[in-house]
């Protein structure tokens, strides 16, 4: 290697490494690293790539079932057998830090990256979801962020040609500096056409395909592994720039080349670019590579080795193919007018040797760079925060009952966390591909038909971070349960989850306690519903020096399967005269409800009442009722409580309802509390006796669907027209 001044431990710290990690690098190499090698370790050992502060707890999650074709961490995305020789690949990832600085490109490239993870599995993406968190929507910064993020998601997804079929948006002051942008994608592949992120076979050629490499995104993985500060704007080169039209070409070329059966392995170049792909593929295949960096197609002159290796330029793949198939592979990418350059060969050394103009510029062992190999693993200190016990002191009887219930109803229907998301969804193409079954017939989860079958996948993203903040273990278990409930209420069977774990700085013991507790809650939730974890993303450092960490937000992306689309269930009331029932038991509970938090301004309360077995039993009852064709609609009770669930069921058909509180609970507790494990269903009058005989769990008759008006306990709270106007007008008026 060329003689150069070797970096010191101070350099290592500037790159985000700890002094002891620098010492470990010297031990691994048997010498001091040069700057290129140190840069390699800095990104590969960043939290974003190595999960060094989270892997010990991630390994405690359930990761297997009879449907699993790839366990968590084995491939670019999860892979689940859905029968008939087909599999579904799905995953969720964050793009929080880039979106905080440059919301349009940050969100757009998040969409691009998650879709590449899907089609590198050999799957054609068929649906996208997103989970978004912002600060106060009345503030200029939030409006700038949400407009940029939504436009970025829409522009990229629409141009790429994959429908955005659902998602969630929440607002809270804790996300003012650090918005959360989590992107989910799912794709379908024949089980005999799947691809793997591996490399083996001495002499096999290594190709980089897709876009040229530039200086965008350099040190992006390291950037995502530190707090947001006033100086973060200086990290704008760490934000990538996307090209959805290039990605569409890359999708088609990739699926075509995989069909040749000449590909040994393939991996998206996302976080950490070339170095991540070469190291992870080599480590998995227990081989090495010789890479010639000067052969990488570049769009900027004068790029030095570490820039080429760490660039996160978008729309690029690393492909290892069988020796002798070079011309066939190149012809396919030429047809699609994409770069396809051989930049290396597979070796049996288990080392990565990078050359530039004939000089060896870096020589590192692949295994020691990666998660599960030599990357550091830490058991961080964690400590229960003082607020946790404070929240438990909440006294429901100290909350004054409202004197004006219609005012509360108006407050909730027009609250940014509950109001219609049409301002957002109308910017997304939800119909491209023609398989989305949820656009005009809403359901609690998105339903996407699988071509040439009578099946559908049912997908959702869920997390109420207010619940998780109040009680991370219980709140995360609720997130899993709500995801499952949404899928069941839509007619599906929960199958597996992916997760996007958004937390603050893991070196803060109270933050790490939130993380550990959330993992425990996720574990018990997944075990109850037999939904193993297929993989996902950990996003730490979502906090600022001024405002502290965001609420712990473990977003659950859940995949469900509908074996027969005839079982599809929607959330909206069908016609006046139908009976309305509540399945599940309301509790004397207002904890962490939107009503308590935003109407009464009570910020300190525990998570809502929740029992996993009760939840499981309610979901089993809903499944059975759907299969017996005894209900016409099903909608879970969640944000805003029973009243909001009733309103959301009535508004799509411009209908009304008349219901009564027949319990001894106070009216605000009954209508606005958010105790879990409850579902509102509607039933034809002629099915009343059969329905009541078949329920099998606690239920109560509430009332009936009416042509118009929201009548509760004999009083008209709102007209249907006013409710719809309040619900629909909030976001447009805030974001115009």
Secondary structure, DSSP 8 states (H G I E B T S, - for coil): --------HHHHHHTT--HHHHHHHHHHHTS---HHHHHHHHHHTSHHHH-TTTHHHHTTS----TTEEE-TTTSSSEEEEEETTEEEEEEEEE-HHHHHH-HHHHHHHHHHHHHHHHHTTT-EEEEEEEEEEES-TTSHHHHHHHHHHHHHHHHHHHHHT--EEEEEEEE-GGGSSS-EEEEEEEEEEEGGG---S---STT-EEEEEES-B-STTTTHHHHTTS-B-GGGGGGGGGS----HHHHHHHHHHHHHHHHTT-EEEEEE--TTHHHHHHHHHHHHHT-EEEEEGGGS-BSSTT--HHHHHH---SSEEEEEE-TT-HHHHHHHHHHTT-EEEEEEEEESSSEEEEEETTEEEEEEESGGGSTTTTS----------HHHHHHTT--GGGS---S-HHHHHHHHHTSTTTS--HHHHTTS---TTS-B-SSSS--SSEEEE-TTSS-EEEEEEE--HHHHHH-HHHHHHHHHHHHHHHHHHTT-EEEEEEEEEE-S-TTSHHHHHHHHHHHHHHHHHHHHHT-EEEEEEEE---EETTTEE---EEEEEEEEEES-GGG---SS--STT-EEEEES---S--TT-HIIIIIS-----------HHHHHHHHHHHHHHHHTT--SEEEE--TTHHHHHHHHHHHTTT-EEEE---SSS-HHHHHH---SS-EEEEE-GGGHHHHHHH--S-EEEEEEEESS-EEETTEEEE-HHHHHHHHHHHHHHHH-
